[in-house]
Amino acid sequence: MDVVAGINEDELSLLSLEILDYSDRITEIFDKIDSCMDRLPNYYQGTPCVALMNYYKQLTTYYSIIRDNIVTYSDDLIALIKKMQENDKFLTTLFQNYTDDTKNKMKSIIN
């Protein structure tokens, strides 16, 4: 018996992996930006440079939040797949129990 769920599990799994890949890529981009910003004081000095570097350091505190949010999207898709599987099993059991109950009632009426 083939059971069809309301979602395409394979596609959602692939999308989840793709999202994790985006998280890795954004980490690489952040690392490249960090590298460039770390070299900036070698070429640009003074109060404006210090202000810019301080502001940049404040921005870097959001890097982990951005990465974590991206990973959370992937986790949410995996959770959706698991929830749909659980609901599918529940509904199958519910229908099976109803069918069995109906058959038993029918037998009691006939006998």
N, C-alpha and C positions, 0 to 999 in steps of 0.2 A: 504494500500500500504506500503510494507516494503522497507525502503531505507537503502542501505548498504554503509557505508562510507569506506574510504580507511584505516582506523585504527580500532583497537580493543579498543573501549573506556573503556570497563570494565577492561581489562588487563592494560591499561595505568593508569587508576585511582588507581588500586591496586599497580602498580609500584610506583606511586607518593606517596602513603601512606607508602610504604616500604622505600622509600628514606627518608621520614620524620622520620621514625623509626631509620634509620641509623644516622641521625642528632642527635637524642636524645642519641643514643648509643655513638657517638663520644664525645658528651658533657660529658657523664658519664666517659669515658676514660680520657678526659682532666682533669676532677675533681680529678680522682684517681692519675693521674700523679702529679697534683698540690699538693695534700696531701702528697705524697711521697717526693717531692722536698722540701716542707716546713719543713719536719722533718730532712732533710739531714744535716743542720748545727749542729744538736744535736750530730751527730756522726763523722762529718768530718769538720774540721776547718782550717783556714789559708787562705792565699792568693789564692791558687787554688780553694778553696770552694767559696770564694767571686766571683772569675772570673766565675766559673761555674754557680752560682746563678744569676749573672748579665746577662750572656748569656741566661740562661733559661728564665728570665723575658722578654728578647727581643723576644724570640720565642713565648711566650704566647700571644704576640700582634697579632699573626697570627691565633690564635684559633678562634676568631670571624669571621675572613675572611673565614676560612675553613668551619665553620658551615653555614655561609650565602651562600657560594657557593653551598653547598649540598642542602640547602633549595631552592635555585634558580633552581636547576635541577627539583625539584618537581613542582615548579611554572611554569616552561617551559612546562612540560607535561600537566598541567591543561590548560595552554594557547593554546597548540596545540589542545586539545580536543575541546575547545570552538571555535577556528578558523575553525576547520573541520566542526563543527555543523553549523556555520554561512555560510561557503561555500556551504554546503549541501543544506541549505535553499535557498541560492541565486540561485544555479543551478536548484533546483526544480521550483522556481518561473520563472526563465528564460525559462525552457522547457514548463511550463504551459502557459506562455504568447505567446510563439512561436506556441504552439498547438492551442490556442484560435485564434490567428491571422490567422493561416492557415485555420481553420474552417470558419472564417468570410469571407476570400477571396474566399473560395470554394463556400460558399452560394451566394456571389455576382456574381460569374460566372454562377451558375446554374439559378439564378433568372433573 
